[in-house]
Amino acid sequence: MTIEDIDTAYSDFHLNLLNTFIEQIKDQPPFCLENCDQDDQEFLNELDQLPKVGGSELLIQGQQLFCRIVAGYPHLMPLVPRDLLWFFGGDCLHYMPDEEISVFQKLDELRQSAKDSNETFSYEKARLSTMGLH
């Protein structure tokens, strides 16, 4: 497994979480309402386009949009995968407790160690193990 494969798998994992989250919130108010406000519809459209954004712009826009979820749509927070707050980083980290941040830091260290030693690495398996879910 190459460094590029490890990075691609990591990105793909988070993009899948993002796409699933977007589909889930489309069924939540205010987005599912017939009389959905224009601002809410624009926000949903921006969020819907986010997975198509690449590079550092994905992280910048993601951070901004997820901070808007916290501020403007707090009822959606239970649907937000915590992994996405870590992935987007920056101000999103303010919404994570220190213990949770430590878990994601450990995952990043494991991923980096695998890259440095050119080892096979499954982010999903490491995540399950680190979080005590496997």
A tleap script that builds the chain and sets N, CA, C and O, in Angstrom:
source leaprc.protein.ff14SB
mol = sequence {
  NMET THR ILE GLU ASP ILE ASP THR ALA TYR
  SER ASP PHE HIE LEU ASN LEU LEU ASN THR
  PHE ILE GLU GLN ILE LYS ASP GLN PRO PRO
  PHE CYS LEU GLU ASN CYS ASP GLN ASP ASP
  GLN GLU PHE LEU ASN GLU LEU ASP GLN LEU
  PRO LYS VAL GLY GLY SER GLU LEU LEU ILE
  GLN GLY GLN GLN LEU PHE CYS ARG ILE VAL
  ALA GLY TYR PRO HIE LEU MET PRO LEU VAL
  PRO ARG ASP LEU LEU TRP PHE PHE GLY GLY
  ASP CYS LEU HIE TYR MET PRO ASP GLU GLU
  ILE SER VAL PHE GLN LYS LEU ASP GLU LEU
  ARG GLN SER ALA LYS ASP SER ASN GLU THR
  PHE SER TYR GLU LYS ALA ARG LEU SER THR
  MET GLY LEU CHIE
}
set mol.1.N position { 0.861 -1.178 0.000 }
set mol.1.CA position { 0.000 0.000 0.000 }
set mol.1.C position { 0.900 1.232 0.000 }
set mol.1.O position { 1.793 1.365 0.837 }
set mol.2.N position { 0.654 2.118 -0.941 }
set mol.2.CA position { 1.476 3.317 -1.054 }
set mol.2.C position { 0.924 4.431 -0.165 }
set mol.2.O position { -0.204 4.359 0.323 }
set mol.3.N position { 1.733 5.442 0.027 }
set mol.3.CA position { 1.304 6.621 0.792 }
set mol.3.C position { 0.059 7.222 0.148 }
set mol.3.O position { -0.878 7.635 0.831 }
set mol.4.N position { 0.072 7.261 -1.171 }
set mol.4.CA position { -1.076 7.818 -1.890 }
set mol.4.C position { -2.336 6.985 -1.637 }
set mol.4.O position { -3.426 7.538 -1.490 }
set mol.5.N position { -2.189 5.650 -1.587 }
set mol.5.CA position { -3.333 4.779 -1.307 }
set mol.5.C position { -3.903 5.043 0.084 }
set mol.5.O position { -5.120 5.086 0.266 }
set mol.6.N position { -3.024 5.219 1.054 }
set mol.6.CA position { -3.455 5.492 2.431 }
set mol.6.C position { -4.200 6.822 2.488 }
set mol.6.O position { -5.250 6.921 3.122 }
set mol.7.N position { -3.661 7.839 1.829 }
set mol.7.CA position { -4.306 9.156 1.815 }
set mol.7.C position { -5.639 9.114 1.072 }
set mol.7.O position { -6.610 9.739 1.497 }
set mol.8.N position { -5.685 8.386 -0.021 }
set mol.8.CA position { -6.926 8.272 -0.793 }
set mol.8.C position { -8.002 7.557 0.016 }
set mol.8.O position { -9.156 7.986 0.035 }
set mol.9.N position { -7.628 6.471 0.683 }
set mol.9.CA position { -8.593 5.732 1.504 }
set mol.9.C position { -9.125 6.616 2.633 }
set mol.9.O position { -10.314 6.573 2.950 }
set mol.10.N position { -8.250 7.411 3.237 }
set mol.10.CA position { -8.645 8.332 4.304 }
set mol.10.C position { -9.649 9.364 3.777 }
set mol.10.O position { -10.688 9.599 4.394 }
set mol.11.N position { -9.334 9.965 2.650 }
set mol.11.CA position { -10.236 10.960 2.045 }
set mol.11.C position { -11.559 10.328 1.640 }
set mol.11.O position { -12.622 10.895 1.891 }
set mol.12.N position { -11.497 9.159 1.015 }
set mol.12.CA position { -12.716 8.477 0.581 }
set mol.12.C position { -13.630 8.151 1.757 }
set mol.12.O position { -14.848 8.302 1.669 }
set mol.13.N position { -13.025 7.701 2.862 }
set mol.13.CA position { -13.801 7.392 4.063 }
set mol.13.C position { -14.597 8.624 4.509 }
set mol.13.O position { -15.788 8.526 4.804 }
set mol.14.N position { -13.938 9.771 4.556 }
set mol.14.CA position { -14.597 10.991 5.025 }
set mol.14.C position { -15.596 11.539 4.008 }
set mol.14.O position { -16.632 12.085 4.387 }
set mol.15.N position { -15.295 11.398 2.740 }
set mol.15.CA position { -16.264 11.831 1.721 }
set mol.15.C position { -17.525 10.970 1.770 }
set mol.15.O position { -18.629 11.475 1.567 }
set mol.16.N position { -17.366 9.687 2.038 }
set mol.16.CA position { -18.540 8.815 2.188 }
set mol.16.C position { -19.376 9.240 3.388 }
set mol.16.O position { -20.604 9.290 3.308 }
set mol.17.N position { -18.713 9.546 4.499 }
set mol.17.CA position { -19.443 10.048 5.673 }
set mol.17.C position { -20.170 11.343 5.343 }
set mol.17.O position { -21.322 11.535 5.732 }
set mol.18.N position { -19.495 12.224 4.630 }
set mol.18.CA position { -20.084 13.512 4.257 }
set mol.18.C position { -21.312 13.319 3.376 }
set mol.18.O position { -22.353 13.932 3.615 }
set mol.19.N position { -21.194 12.476 2.366 }
set mol.19.CA position { -22.334 12.223 1.474 }
set mol.19.C position { -23.511 11.612 2.221 }
set mol.19.O position { -24.660 11.972 1.968 }
set mol.20.N position { -23.235 10.695 3.135 }
set mol.20.CA position { -24.304 10.085 3.927 }
set mol.20.C position { -24.976 11.138 4.811 }
set mol.20.O position { -26.201 11.172 4.923 }
set mol.21.N position { -24.178 11.985 5.427 }
set mol.21.CA position { -24.722 13.047 6.268 }
set mol.21.C position { -25.617 13.983 5.456 }
set mol.21.O position { -26.711 14.336 5.897 }
set mol.22.N position { -25.160 14.377 4.293 }
set mol.22.CA position { -25.943 15.286 3.444 }
set mol.22.C position { -27.283 14.661 3.089 }
set mol.22.O position { -28.312 15.334 3.135 }
set mol.23.N position { -27.279 13.394 2.739 }
set mol.23.CA position { -28.536 12.716 2.393 }
set mol.23.C position { -29.463 12.650 3.604 }
set mol.23.O position { -30.677 12.797 3.461 }
set mol.24.N position { -28.908 12.434 4.785 }
set mol.24.CA position { -29.730 12.367 5.999 }
set mol.24.C position { -30.397 13.696 6.311 }
set mol.24.O position { -31.568 13.726 6.692 }
set mol.25.N position { -29.674 14.786 6.158 }
set mol.25.CA position { -30.275 16.069 6.563 }
set mol.25.C position { -31.298 16.581 5.558 }
set mol.25.O position { -32.096 17.460 5.885 }
set mol.26.N position { -31.287 16.054 4.358 }
set mol.26.CA position { -32.305 16.460 3.383 }
set mol.26.C position { -33.704 16.083 3.854 }
set mol.26.O position { -34.694 16.670 3.415 }
set mol.27.N position { -33.782 15.103 4.748 }
set mol.27.CA position { -35.063 14.664 5.298 }
set mol.27.C position { -35.401 15.341 6.622 }
set mol.27.O position { -36.388 14.992 7.270 }
set mol.28.N position { -34.577 16.312 7.022 }
set mol.28.CA position { -34.771 17.002 8.293 }
set mol.28.C position { -35.246 18.435 8.049 }
set mol.28.O position { -34.915 19.047 7.033 }
set mol.29.N position { -36.036 18.963 9.005 }
set mol.29.CA position { -36.399 20.365 8.885 }
set mol.29.C position { -35.163 21.240 9.075 }
set mol.29.O position { -34.283 20.865 9.850 }
set mol.30.N position { -35.062 22.330 8.439 }
set mol.30.CA position { -36.050 22.970 7.578 }
set mol.30.C position { -35.954 22.515 6.120 }
set mol.30.O position { -36.759 22.938 5.290 }
set mol.31.N position { -34.988 21.666 5.801 }
set mol.31.CA position { -34.707 21.321 4.412 }
set mol.31.C position { -35.806 20.484 3.752 }
set mol.31.O position { -35.955 20.521 2.530 }
set mol.32.N position { -36.566 19.741 4.533 }
set mol.32.CA position { -37.608 18.879 3.980 }
set mol.32.C position { -38.950 19.594 3.849 }
set mol.32.O position { -39.896 19.036 3.293 }
set mol.33.N position { -39.040 20.804 4.349 }
set mol.33.CA position { -40.311 21.532 4.330 }
set mol.33.C position { -40.586 22.128 2.958 }
set mol.33.O position { -39.675 22.564 2.256 }
set mol.34.N position { -41.862 22.136 2.595 }
set mol.34.CA position { -42.252 22.712 1.301 }
set mol.34.C position { -41.887 24.186 1.212 }
set mol.34.O position { -41.463 24.667 0.161 }
set mol.35.N position { -42.052 24.887 2.300 }
set mol.35.CA position { -41.768 26.324 2.318 }
set mol.35.C position { -40.387 26.596 2.917 }
set mol.35.O position { -40.229 27.502 3.735 }
set mol.36.N position { -39.404 25.821 2.514 }
set mol.36.CA position { -38.032 25.978 2.990 }
set mol.36.C position { -37.522 27.369 2.606 }
set mol.36.O position { -37.592 27.774 1.445 }
set mol.37.N position { -37.014 28.080 3.593 }
set mol.37.CA position { -36.483 29.424 3.414 }
set mol.37.C position { -35.354 29.430 2.379 }
set mol.37.O position { -34.615 28.454 2.259 }
set mol.38.N position { -35.226 30.519 1.640 }
set mol.38.CA position { -34.194 30.649 0.606 }
set mol.38.C position { -32.786 30.472 1.185 }
set mol.38.O position { -31.946 29.816 0.570 }
set mol.39.N position { -32.522 31.056 2.369 }
set mol.39.CA position { -31.212 30.919 3.005 }
set mol.39.C position { -30.917 29.461 3.351 }
set mol.39.O position { -29.792 28.990 3.182 }
set mol.40.N position { -31.929 28.758 3.834 }
set mol.40.CA position { -31.752 27.343 4.169 }
set mol.40.C position { -31.491 26.520 2.915 }
set mol.40.O position { -30.654 25.617 2.918 }
set mol.41.N position { -32.201 26.832 1.862 }
set mol.41.CA position { -32.010 26.111 0.601 }
set mol.41.C position { -30.615 26.380 0.035 }
set mol.41.O position { -29.969 25.466 -0.478 }
set mol.42.N position { -30.156 27.607 0.123 }
set mol.42.CA position { -28.805 27.942 -0.352 }
set mol.42.C position { -27.741 27.219 0.472 }
set mol.42.O position { -26.746 26.736 -0.067 }
set mol.43.N position { -27.963 27.151 1.782 }
set mol.43.CA position { -27.027 26.426 2.638 }
set mol.43.C position { -26.966 24.957 2.227 }
set mol.43.O position { -25.880 24.391 2.096 }
set mol.44.N position { -28.119 24.346 2.026 }
set mol.44.CA position { -28.161 22.942 1.614 }
set mol.44.C position { -27.473 22.746 0.268 }
set mol.44.O position { -26.770 21.755 0.068 }
set mol.45.N position { -27.668 23.671 -0.644 }
set mol.45.CA position { -27.002 23.588 -1.947 }
set mol.45.C position { -25.483 23.669 -1.802 }
set mol.45.O position { -24.751 22.927 -2.456 }
set mol.46.N position { -25.013 24.574 -0.941 }
set mol.46.CA position { -23.564 24.683 -0.695 }
set mol.46.C position { -23.023 23.387 -0.097 }
set mol.46.O position { -21.966 22.898 -0.497 }
set mol.47.N position { -23.751 22.848 0.850 }
set mol.47.CA position { -23.335 21.603 1.481 }
set mol.47.C position { -23.353 20.455 0.473 }
set mol.47.O position { -22.467 19.601 0.478 }
set mol.48.N position { -24.351 20.444 -0.376 }
set mol.48.CA position { -24.482 19.401 -1.402 }
set mol.48.C position { -23.322 19.452 -2.404 }
set mol.48.O position { -22.934 18.418 -2.948 }
set mol.49.N position { -22.773 20.629 -2.648 }
set mol.49.CA position { -21.652 20.785 -3.578 }
set mol.49.C position { -20.300 20.489 -2.925 }
set mol.49.O position { -19.307 20.281 -3.622 }
set mol.50.N position { -20.261 20.471 -1.612 }
set mol.50.CA position { -18.997 20.318 -0.886 }
set mol.50.C position { -18.200 19.071 -1.291 }
set mol.50.O position { -16.988 19.180 -1.474 }
set mol.51.N position { -18.815 17.903 -1.439 }
set mol.51.CA position { -18.016 16.726 -1.817 }
set mol.51.C position { -17.327 16.855 -3.177 }
set mol.51.O position { -16.386 16.116 -3.465 }
set mol.52.N position { -17.778 17.766 -3.996 }
set mol.52.CA position { -17.196 17.952 -5.327 }
set mol.52.C position { -15.999 18.900 -5.317 }
set mol.52.O position { -15.286 19.027 -6.313 }
set mol.53.N position { -15.787 19.568 -4.173 }
set mol.53.CA position { -14.679 20.510 -4.024 }
set mol.53.C position { -13.427 19.707 -3.693 }
set mol.53.O position { -13.500 18.719 -2.963 }
set mol.54.N position { -12.313 20.110 -4.208 }
set mol.54.CA position { -11.087 19.359 -3.957 }
set mol.54.C position { -10.058 20.131 -3.159 }
set mol.54.O position { -10.190 21.332 -2.926 }
set mol.55.N position { -9.039 19.413 -2.751 }
set mol.55.CA position { -7.880 20.013 -2.102 }
set mol.55.C position { -8.184 20.746 -0.829 }
set mol.55.O position { -9.115 20.401 -0.102 }
set mol.56.N position { -7.392 21.763 -0.560 }
set mol.56.CA position { -7.525 22.523 0.684 }
set mol.56.C position { -8.841 23.294 0.727 }
set mol.56.O position { -9.338 23.611 1.808 }
set mol.57.N position { -9.401 23.596 -0.428 }
set mol.57.CA position { -10.678 24.316 -0.465 }
set mol.57.C position { -11.796 23.479 0.167 }
set mol.57.O position { -12.712 24.027 0.780 }
set mol.58.N position { -11.721 22.165 0.017 }
set mol.58.CA position { -12.690 21.274 0.660 }
set mol.58.C position { -12.653 21.468 2.172 }
set mol.58.O position { -13.695 21.566 2.820 }
set mol.59.N position { -11.459 21.521 2.721 }
set mol.59.CA position { -11.319 21.671 4.166 }
set mol.59.C position { -11.779 23.043 4.641 }
set mol.59.O position { -12.424 23.154 5.684 }
set mol.60.N position { -11.457 24.071 3.898 }
set mol.60.CA position { -11.855 25.440 4.262 }
set mol.60.C position { -13.372 25.588 4.218 }
set mol.60.O position { -13.990 26.051 5.177 }
set mol.61.N position { -13.960 25.189 3.098 }
set mol.61.CA position { -15.416 25.306 2.964 }
set mol.61.C position { -16.137 24.386 3.940 }
set mol.61.O position { -17.161 24.761 4.511 }
set mol.62.N position { -15.602 23.179 4.133 }
set mol.62.CA position { -16.218 22.238 5.066 }
set mol.62.C position { -16.236 22.792 6.476 }
set mol.62.O position { -17.240 22.694 7.182 }
set mol.63.N position { -15.126 23.370 6.879 }
set mol.63.CA position { -15.036 23.957 8.213 }
set mol.63.C position { -16.095 25.056 8.373 }
set mol.63.O position { -16.791 25.107 9.387 }
set mol.64.N position { -16.211 25.924 7.380 }
set mol.64.CA position { -17.185 27.015 7.449 }
set mol.64.C position { -18.615 26.485 7.508 }
set mol.64.O position { -19.429 26.965 8.297 }
set mol.65.N position { -18.914 25.496 6.672 }
set mol.65.CA position { -20.275 24.963 6.626 }
set mol.65.C position { -20.631 24.216 7.910 }
set mol.65.O position { -21.754 24.330 8.402 }
set mol.66.N position { -19.689 23.457 8.451 }
set mol.66.CA position { -19.998 22.718 9.669 }
set mol.66.C position { -20.100 23.637 10.885 }
set mol.66.O position { -20.853 23.345 11.813 }
set mol.67.N position { -19.374 24.713 10.893 }
set mol.67.CA position { -19.552 25.709 11.953 }
set mol.67.C position { -20.923 26.372 11.834 }
set mol.67.O position { -21.534 26.733 12.840 }
set mol.68.N position { -21.394 26.528 10.616 }
set mol.68.CA position { -22.747 27.073 10.413 }
set mol.68.C position { -23.803 26.088 10.888 }
set mol.68.O position { -24.855 26.502 11.374 }
set mol.69.N position { -23.543 24.797 10.757 }
set mol.69.CA position { -24.489 23.797 11.268 }
set mol.69.C position { -24.612 23.944 12.772 }
set mol.69.O position { -25.719 23.946 13.311 }
set mol.70.N position { -23.482 24.066 13.452 }
set mol.70.CA position { -23.490 24.212 14.908 }
set mol.70.C position { -24.292 25.451 15.309 }
set mol.70.O position { -25.108 25.397 16.229 }
set mol.71.N position { -24.062 26.548 14.626 }
set mol.71.CA position { -24.700 27.818 14.989 }
set mol.71.C position { -26.159 27.906 14.536 }
set mol.71.O position { -27.013 28.387 15.280 }
set mol.72.N position { -26.440 27.446 13.325 }
set mol.72.CA position { -27.764 27.671 12.755 }
set mol.72.C position { -28.701 26.474 12.749 }
set mol.72.O position { -29.914 26.633 12.612 }
set mol.73.N position { -28.148 25.285 12.895 }
set mol.73.CA position { -28.960 24.066 12.825 }
set mol.73.C position { -28.529 23.090 13.927 }
set mol.73.O position { -28.196 21.942 13.632 }
set mol.74.N position { -28.531 23.526 15.185 }
set mol.74.CA position { -28.026 22.662 16.263 }
set mol.74.C position { -28.779 21.333 16.387 }
set mol.74.O position { -28.236 20.356 16.902 }
set mol.75.N position { -30.015 21.300 15.919 }
set mol.75.CA position { -30.779 20.048 15.994 }
set mol.75.C position { -30.196 18.968 15.077 }
set mol.75.O position { -30.537 17.793 15.213 }
set mol.76.N position { -29.317 19.361 14.143 }
set mol.76.CA position { -28.688 18.401 13.241 }
set mol.76.C position { -27.399 17.814 13.821 }
set mol.76.O position { -26.875 16.840 13.280 }
set mol.77.N position { -26.885 18.380 14.898 }
set mol.77.CA position { -25.610 17.936 15.451 }
set mol.77.C position { -25.569 16.447 15.813 }
set mol.77.O position { -24.523 15.821 15.641 }
set mol.78.N position { -26.650 15.863 16.301 }
set mol.78.CA position { -26.582 14.418 16.565 }
set mol.78.C position { -26.341 13.576 15.305 }
set mol.78.O position { -25.909 12.426 15.396 }
set mol.79.N position { -26.619 14.147 14.145 }
set mol.79.CA position { -26.404 13.423 12.886 }
set mol.79.C position { -24.987 13.606 12.331 }
set mol.79.O position { -24.568 12.870 11.437 }
set mol.80.N position { -24.257 14.583 12.861 }
set mol.80.CA position { -22.917 14.884 12.358 }
set mol.80.C position { -21.934 13.822 12.845 }
set mol.80.O position { -21.742 13.671 14.052 }
set mol.81.N position { -21.310 13.087 11.928 }
set mol.81.CA position { -20.259 12.165 12.360 }
set mol.81.C position { -19.097 12.970 12.942 }
set mol.81.O position { -18.614 13.917 12.321 }
set mol.82.N position { -18.661 12.586 14.123 }
set mol.82.CA position { -17.591 13.307 14.799 }
set mol.82.C position { -16.321 13.322 13.949 }
set mol.82.O position { -15.518 14.253 14.022 }
set mol.83.N position { -16.157 12.278 13.146 }
set mol.83.CA position { -15.000 12.189 12.253 }
set mol.83.C position { -14.911 13.412 11.343 }
set mol.83.O position { -13.818 13.876 11.020 }
set mol.84.N position { -16.070 13.931 10.933 }
set mol.84.CA position { -16.066 15.077 10.024 }
set mol.84.C position { -15.594 16.347 10.724 }
set mol.84.O position { -14.938 17.185 10.106 }
set mol.85.N position { -15.917 16.494 11.991 }
set mol.85.CA position { -15.411 17.663 12.719 }
set mol.85.C position { -13.888 17.615 12.773 }
set mol.85.O position { -13.226 18.638 12.599 }
set mol.86.N position { -13.333 16.429 13.012 }
set mol.86.CA position { -11.875 16.269 13.031 }
set mol.86.C position { -11.295 16.500 11.639 }
set mol.86.O position { -10.300 17.208 11.484 }
set mol.87.N position { -11.911 15.908 10.645 }
set mol.87.CA position { -11.427 16.001 9.262 }
set mol.87.C position { -11.342 17.458 8.807 }
set mol.87.O position { -10.344 17.864 8.211 }
set mol.88.N position { -12.384 18.247 9.085 }
set mol.88.CA position { -12.386 19.647 8.655 }
set mol.88.C position { -11.520 20.515 9.562 }
set mol.88.O position { -10.985 21.534 9.124 }
set mol.89.N position { -11.384 20.116 10.814 }
set mol.89.CA position { -10.448 20.774 11.723 }
set mol.89.C position { -10.777 22.222 12.021 }
set mol.89.O position { -11.935 22.636 11.952 }
set mol.90.N position { -9.756 22.985 12.351 }
set mol.90.CA position { -9.907 24.410 12.650 }
set mol.90.C position { -10.940 24.664 13.723 }
set mol.90.O position { -10.900 24.054 14.792 }
set mol.91.N position { -11.862 25.560 13.440 }
set mol.91.CA position { -12.898 25.926 14.407 }
set mol.91.C position { -13.810 24.759 14.765 }
set mol.91.O position { -14.427 24.766 15.831 }
set mol.92.N position { -13.906 23.761 13.897 }
set mol.92.CA position { -14.738 22.593 14.196 }
set mol.92.C position { -14.235 21.851 15.433 }
set mol.92.O position { -15.012 21.177 16.110 }
set mol.93.N position { -12.950 21.970 15.726 }
set mol.93.CA position { -12.375 21.271 16.875 }
set mol.93.C position { -12.894 21.830 18.198 }
set mol.93.O position { -12.811 21.158 19.226 }
set mol.94.N position { -13.426 23.044 18.184 }
set mol.94.CA position { -13.993 23.633 19.398 }
set mol.94.C position { -15.220 22.867 19.882 }
set mol.94.O position { -15.629 23.003 21.035 }
set mol.95.N position { -15.803 22.063 19.001 }
set mol.95.CA position { -17.027 21.334 19.323 }
set mol.95.C position { -16.748 19.881 19.696 }
set mol.95.O position { -17.657 19.051 19.744 }
set mol.96.N position { -15.478 19.591 19.958 }
set mol.96.CA position { -15.071 18.240 20.342 }
set mol.96.C position { -14.393 18.295 21.713 }
set mol.96.O position { -13.575 19.180 21.966 }
set mol.97.N position { -14.734 17.344 22.604 }
set mol.97.CA position { -14.034 17.302 23.886 }
set mol.97.C position { -12.596 16.807 23.696 }
set mol.97.O position { -12.276 16.159 22.700 }
set mol.98.N position { -11.754 17.120 24.654 }
set mol.98.CA position { -10.339 16.742 24.581 }
set mol.98.C position { -10.141 15.242 24.410 }
set mol.98.O position { -9.249 14.816 23.676 }
set mol.99.N position { -10.962 14.437 25.081 }
set mol.99.CA position { -10.828 12.983 24.987 }
set mol.99.C position { -11.073 12.509 23.557 }
set mol.99.O position { -10.393 11.605 23.071 }
set mol.100.N position { -12.025 13.107 22.902 }
set mol.100.CA position { -12.337 12.740 21.521 }
set mol.100.C position { -11.202 13.173 20.590 }
set mol.100.O position { -10.818 12.433 19.685 }
set mol.101.N position { -10.686 14.344 20.813 }
set mol.101.CA position { -9.558 14.832 20.015 }
set mol.101.C position { -8.375 13.882 20.156 }
set mol.101.O position { -7.686 13.600 19.176 }
set mol.102.N position { -8.138 13.393 21.355 }
set mol.102.CA position { -7.029 12.458 21.591 }
set mol.102.C position { -7.171 11.189 20.763 }
set mol.102.O position { -6.182 10.669 20.246 }
set mol.103.N position { -8.389 10.693 20.635 }
set mol.103.CA position { -8.632 9.490 19.831 }
set mol.103.C position { -8.283 9.753 18.371 }
set mol.103.O position { -7.622 8.933 17.734 }
set mol.104.N position { -8.714 10.867 17.849 }
set mol.104.CA position { -8.437 11.177 16.443 }
set mol.104.C position { -6.959 11.491 16.213 }
set mol.104.O position { -6.417 11.191 15.150 }
set mol.105.N position { -6.311 12.092 17.204 }
set mol.105.CA position { -4.867 12.316 17.093 }
set mol.105.C position { -4.126 10.979 17.025 }
set mol.105.O position { -3.188 10.820 16.245 }
set mol.106.N position { -4.551 10.036 17.838 }
set mol.106.CA position { -3.930 8.707 17.828 }
set mol.106.C position { -4.118 8.050 16.458 }
set mol.106.O position { -3.189 7.446 15.920 }
set mol.107.N position { -5.317 8.171 15.903 }
set mol.107.CA position { -5.573 7.619 14.566 }
set mol.107.C position { -4.660 8.256 13.525 }
set mol.107.O position { -4.123 7.566 12.659 }
set mol.108.N position { -4.487 9.565 13.610 }
set mol.108.CA position { -3.590 10.250 12.669 }
set mol.108.C position { -2.152 9.782 12.841 }
set mol.108.O position { -1.424 9.621 11.861 }
set mol.109.N position { -1.745 9.564 14.087 }
set mol.109.CA position { -0.392 9.067 14.344 }
set mol.109.C position { -0.198 7.666 13.770 }
set mol.109.O position { 0.848 7.369 13.194 }
set mol.110.N position { -1.204 6.805 13.926 }
set mol.110.CA position { -1.130 5.455 13.364 }
set mol.110.C position { -1.045 5.497 11.843 }
set mol.110.O position { -0.281 4.755 11.227 }
set mol.111.N position { -1.837 6.370 11.258 }
set mol.111.CA position { -1.837 6.508 9.799 }
set mol.111.C position { -0.485 7.030 9.320 }
set mol.111.O position { 0.057 6.530 8.335 }
set mol.112.N position { 0.059 8.022 10.001 }
set mol.112.CA position { 1.356 8.575 9.613 }
set mol.112.C position { 2.464 7.549 9.796 }
set mol.112.O position { 3.370 7.459 8.968 }
set mol.113.N position { 2.398 6.786 10.862 }
set mol.113.CA position { 3.401 5.748 11.113 }
set mol.113.C position { 3.386 4.708 9.998 }
set mol.113.O position { 4.441 4.264 9.545 }
set mol.114.N position { 2.211 4.328 9.563 }
set mol.114.CA position { 2.099 3.363 8.463 }
set mol.114.C position { 2.674 3.948 7.172 }
set mol.114.O position { 3.335 3.248 6.405 }
set mol.115.N position { 2.422 5.214 6.943 }
set mol.115.CA position { 2.977 5.867 5.756 }
set mol.115.C position { 4.493 5.928 5.830 }
set mol.115.O position { 5.178 5.659 4.843 }
set mol.116.N position { 5.020 6.281 7.001 }
set mol.116.CA position { 6.467 6.399 7.179 }
set mol.116.C position { 7.187 5.064 7.004 }
set mol.116.O position { 8.297 5.012 6.474 }
set mol.117.N position { 6.548 3.992 7.451 }
set mol.117.CA position { 7.190 2.675 7.367 }
set mol.117.C position { 6.705 1.859 6.176 }
set mol.117.O position { 7.047 0.686 6.032 }
set mol.118.N position { 5.897 2.502 5.317 }
set mol.118.CA position { 5.410 1.853 4.097 }
set mol.118.C position { 4.670 0.552 4.406 }
set mol.118.O position { 4.848 -0.452 3.718 }
set mol.119.N position { 3.839 0.583 5.450 }
set mol.119.CA position { 3.057 -0.571 5.867 }
set mol.119.C position { 1.632 -0.475 5.328 }
set mol.119.O position { 1.149 0.606 4.990 }
set mol.120.N position { 0.985 -1.607 5.257 }
set mol.120.CA position { -0.424 -1.645 4.908 }
set mol.120.C position { -1.209 -1.043 6.071 }
set mol.120.O position { -0.895 -1.293 7.235 }
set mol.121.N position { -2.214 -0.262 5.754 }
set mol.121.CA position { -2.986 0.404 6.795 }
set mol.121.C position { -4.426 0.549 6.348 }
set mol.121.O position { -4.702 0.998 5.235 }
set mol.122.N position { -5.339 0.167 7.223 }
set mol.122.CA position { -6.763 0.369 6.994 }
set mol.122.C position { -7.258 1.378 8.025 }
set mol.122.O position { -7.312 1.080 9.218 }
set mol.123.N position { -7.615 2.555 7.569 }
set mol.123.CA position { -8.105 3.587 8.480 }
set mol.123.C position { -9.363 3.103 9.190 }
set mol.123.O position { -9.524 3.314 10.392 }
set mol.124.N position { -10.244 2.460 8.452 }
set mol.124.CA position { -11.503 2.007 9.046 }
set mol.124.C position { -11.271 0.983 10.158 }
set mol.124.O position { -11.911 1.055 11.207 }
set mol.125.N position { -10.370 0.042 9.940 }
set mol.125.CA position { -10.067 -0.958 10.975 }
set mol.125.C position { -9.388 -0.301 12.170 }
set mol.125.O position { -9.723 -0.600 13.316 }
set mol.126.N position { -8.445 0.584 11.912 }
set mol.126.CA position { -7.760 1.282 13.004 }
set mol.126.C position { -8.746 2.129 13.791 }
set mol.126.O position { -8.647 2.223 15.015 }
set mol.127.N position { -9.680 2.737 13.111 }
set mol.127.CA position { -10.705 3.561 13.761 }
set mol.127.C position { -11.555 2.705 14.690 }
set mol.127.O position { -11.778 3.068 15.844 }
set mol.128.N position { -12.023 1.584 14.193 }
set mol.128.CA position { -12.855 0.692 15.009 }
set mol.128.C position { -12.096 0.222 16.248 }
set mol.128.O position { -12.638 0.197 17.353 }
set mol.129.N position { -10.851 -0.144 16.046 }
set mol.129.CA position { -10.033 -0.633 17.152 }
set mol.129.C position { -9.742 0.479 18.170 }
set mol.129.O position { -9.870 0.264 19.375 }
set mol.130.N position { -9.362 1.634 17.698 }
set mol.130.CA position { -9.013 2.753 18.573 }
set mol.130.C position { -10.231 3.240 19.364 }
set mol.130.O position { -10.105 3.667 20.512 }
set mol.131.N position { -11.377 3.172 18.754 }
set mol.131.CA position { -12.599 3.622 19.425 }
set mol.131.C position { -13.250 2.514 20.249 }
set mol.131.O position { -14.303 2.713 20.855 }
set mol.132.N position { -12.605 1.335 20.264 }
set mol.132.CA position { -13.138 0.219 21.045 }
set mol.132.C position { -14.406 -0.368 20.454 }
set mol.132.O position { -15.225 -0.940 21.172 }
set mol.133.N position { -14.567 -0.227 19.147 }
set mol.133.CA position { -15.763 -0.738 18.474 }
set mol.133.C position { -15.510 -2.065 17.770 }
set mol.133.O position { -16.425 -2.643 17.183 }
set mol.134.N position { -14.295 -2.541 17.827 }
set mol.134.CA position { -13.949 -3.797 17.145 }
set mol.134.C position { -13.371 -4.769 18.112 }
set mol.134.O position { -13.017 -5.884 17.730 }
savepdb mol mol.pdb
quit
